[in-house]
Amino acid sequence: MKNKISALVAVGLISISGILVFADNNSSGNDYDPSLGGGCIDLSDPQVAIAPEQLDAMGKITSITHDGDNIIIRVEAVVDENLKDGIMTLDLKPEARYDIADVIINKDTLIQKGDSTDLLKPSDLKQGQMVEVNFVGPEGRTYPVKANGFSVTIIETYND
């Protein structure tokens, strides 16, 4: 009988502590600031700019597949050819979030080359090109990550 009472008291205390922890959560308030992380951003707003330090993926296009009206490019970080202390490293900018990504390219994806403001077509993406990618919308919780491409910037082309 004492064990049952102890168990009920423990469950009650855990429940009360959980209520107290979540009662101080202000995430549902109207003063939520998305710049602090998370939240919704209106990407059609011209004031919204994707900063270079927010790169989701950077690397070489290793494959291109067609999926209906979309194409999917696999972007993989480049393995550094210079071995330091016998350890191979990935040539990632510190701001790239993923080393491998399957990026869904659709009619809304912005594709550019370098600093040019001219928009390119999905057919201009070729295997071997070095690209920087930003995602839009939810990201798949898989490895490699799978997400819709917001922007793809072609940096350079490798000769295989």
C-alpha positions as CSV (number, residue, x, y, z in Angstrom):
1,M,0.0,0.0,0.0
2,K,2.9,2.4,0.8
3,N,4.4,1.7,-2.6
4,K,1.2,2.7,-4.4
5,I,0.9,5.9,-2.4
6,S,4.6,6.7,-3.0
7,A,4.1,6.1,-6.7
8,L,1.0,8.3,-6.8
9,V,2.8,11.1,-5.0
10,A,5.8,10.8,-7.4
11,V,3.5,11.0,-10.5
12,G,1.7,14.0,-8.9
13,L,5.0,15.9,-8.3
14,I,6.2,15.2,-11.8
15,S,2.9,16.4,-13.3
16,I,3.0,19.6,-11.2
17,S,6.6,20.3,-12.2
18,G,5.8,19.8,-15.8
19,I,2.9,22.3,-15.6
20,L,5.1,24.8,-13.9
21,V,7.8,24.5,-16.6
22,F,5.4,24.8,-19.5
23,A,3.4,27.6,-17.8
24,D,6.3,30.0,-18.3
25,N,6.5,29.2,-22.1
26,N,5.9,32.4,-24.0
27,S,6.2,31.0,-27.5
28,S,2.5,31.4,-28.1
29,G,2.5,35.1,-27.3
30,N,1.9,37.7,-30.0
31,D,5.3,39.3,-29.3
32,Y,7.2,36.4,-30.8
33,D,10.3,37.5,-32.8
34,P,11.2,35.1,-35.6
35,S,14.7,36.6,-35.8
36,L,15.4,34.8,-32.5
37,G,15.1,31.5,-34.3
38,G,12.1,29.6,-35.8
39,G,8.9,31.3,-36.8
40,C,7.5,32.1,-40.2
41,I,9.2,34.4,-42.7
42,D,7.4,35.8,-45.7
43,L,9.9,35.0,-48.5
44,S,7.9,37.1,-51.0
45,D,8.8,40.2,-48.9
46,P,11.5,42.1,-50.8
47,Q,13.0,43.1,-47.4
48,V,13.8,39.5,-46.6
49,A,17.3,38.6,-47.7
50,I,19.0,35.2,-47.3
51,A,22.3,36.0,-45.7
52,P,25.3,33.9,-46.9
53,E,26.0,32.7,-43.4
54,Q,22.7,30.8,-43.6
55,L,23.8,28.4,-46.3
56,D,22.0,25.0,-45.9
57,A,24.3,23.1,-48.3
58,M,27.4,23.7,-50.3
59,G,29.2,21.3,-52.6
60,K,29.4,19.6,-55.9
61,I,26.3,18.4,-57.8
62,T,26.9,14.6,-58.0
63,S,23.6,13.5,-59.5
64,I,20.5,14.9,-61.2
65,T,17.2,13.0,-61.3
66,H,13.8,14.0,-62.8
67,D,10.7,13.6,-60.7
68,G,7.7,14.8,-62.6
69,D,7.9,18.6,-63.1
70,N,10.8,18.8,-60.6
71,I,14.4,17.8,-60.6
72,I,16.3,16.6,-57.6
73,I,20.0,17.4,-57.4
74,R,22.3,15.7,-54.9
75,V,24.8,18.2,-53.4
76,E,27.8,16.7,-51.6
77,A,30.6,18.5,-49.8
78,V,34.0,18.1,-51.6
79,V,36.6,16.0,-49.8
80,D,39.7,18.0,-49.3
81,E,42.5,16.5,-51.4
82,N,45.1,17.8,-48.9
83,L,45.5,15.3,-46.1
84,K,46.5,16.9,-42.8
85,D,48.0,14.5,-40.2
86,G,46.4,11.6,-42.2
87,I,42.9,12.9,-41.7
88,M,40.7,13.7,-44.7
89,T,38.4,16.7,-44.2
90,L,35.3,18.1,-45.9
91,D,35.7,21.4,-47.7
92,L,32.7,23.0,-46.0
93,K,32.2,26.6,-45.2
94,P,31.5,26.8,-41.5
95,E,28.1,28.1,-42.3
96,A,26.9,25.2,-44.4
97,R,24.5,23.1,-42.3
98,Y,24.6,19.8,-44.3
99,D,27.4,17.9,-46.0
100,I,25.0,16.0,-48.3
101,A,21.6,17.2,-49.4
102,D,18.9,16.1,-52.0
103,V,17.5,19.4,-53.2
104,I,14.2,19.6,-55.0
105,I,14.3,22.1,-57.7
106,N,10.9,23.4,-59.0
107,K,9.6,26.4,-61.0
108,D,9.9,28.7,-57.9
109,T,13.6,27.9,-57.2
110,L,15.9,30.8,-57.9
111,I,19.0,29.7,-59.9
112,Q,21.9,32.1,-60.5
113,K,25.5,32.0,-61.4
114,G,28.0,33.7,-59.2
115,D,27.1,37.4,-58.4
116,S,24.9,37.7,-61.6
117,T,21.3,38.8,-61.1
118,D,20.2,36.9,-64.2
119,L,18.0,33.9,-63.4
120,L,18.9,30.6,-65.0
121,K,16.7,27.5,-65.8
122,P,16.8,24.2,-63.9
123,S,18.3,22.7,-67.1
124,D,21.4,24.9,-66.6
125,L,22.3,22.8,-63.5
126,K,24.9,20.2,-64.5
127,Q,26.7,17.4,-62.7
128,G,30.1,18.6,-61.5
129,Q,29.1,22.2,-60.7
130,M,29.9,23.6,-57.3
131,V,26.8,25.2,-55.8
132,E,25.5,26.9,-52.7
133,V,22.0,26.1,-51.7
134,N,19.3,27.6,-49.4
135,F,16.2,25.7,-48.5
136,V,12.6,26.8,-48.1
137,G,9.9,25.1,-46.1
138,P,10.3,22.0,-44.0
139,E,13.4,19.7,-44.3
140,G,13.1,16.0,-44.3
141,R,14.4,14.3,-41.2
142,T,16.6,11.9,-43.2
143,Y,20.2,11.5,-44.1
144,P,20.9,12.9,-46.6
145,V,18.4,15.7,-45.8
146,K,15.8,16.3,-48.5
147,A,14.3,19.8,-48.9
148,N,12.8,22.2,-51.4
149,G,15.4,24.6,-52.9
150,F,14.8,28.3,-52.4
151,S,17.9,29.4,-54.1
152,V,20.9,27.7,-55.9
153,T,24.0,29.7,-56.7
154,I,26.4,28.1,-59.2
155,I,30.0,29.0,-57.9
156,E,32.1,27.1,-60.4
157,T,32.2,24.0,-62.6
158,Y,34.6,21.1,-62.0
159,N,36.0,19.1,-64.9
160,D,35.5,15.4,-64.3
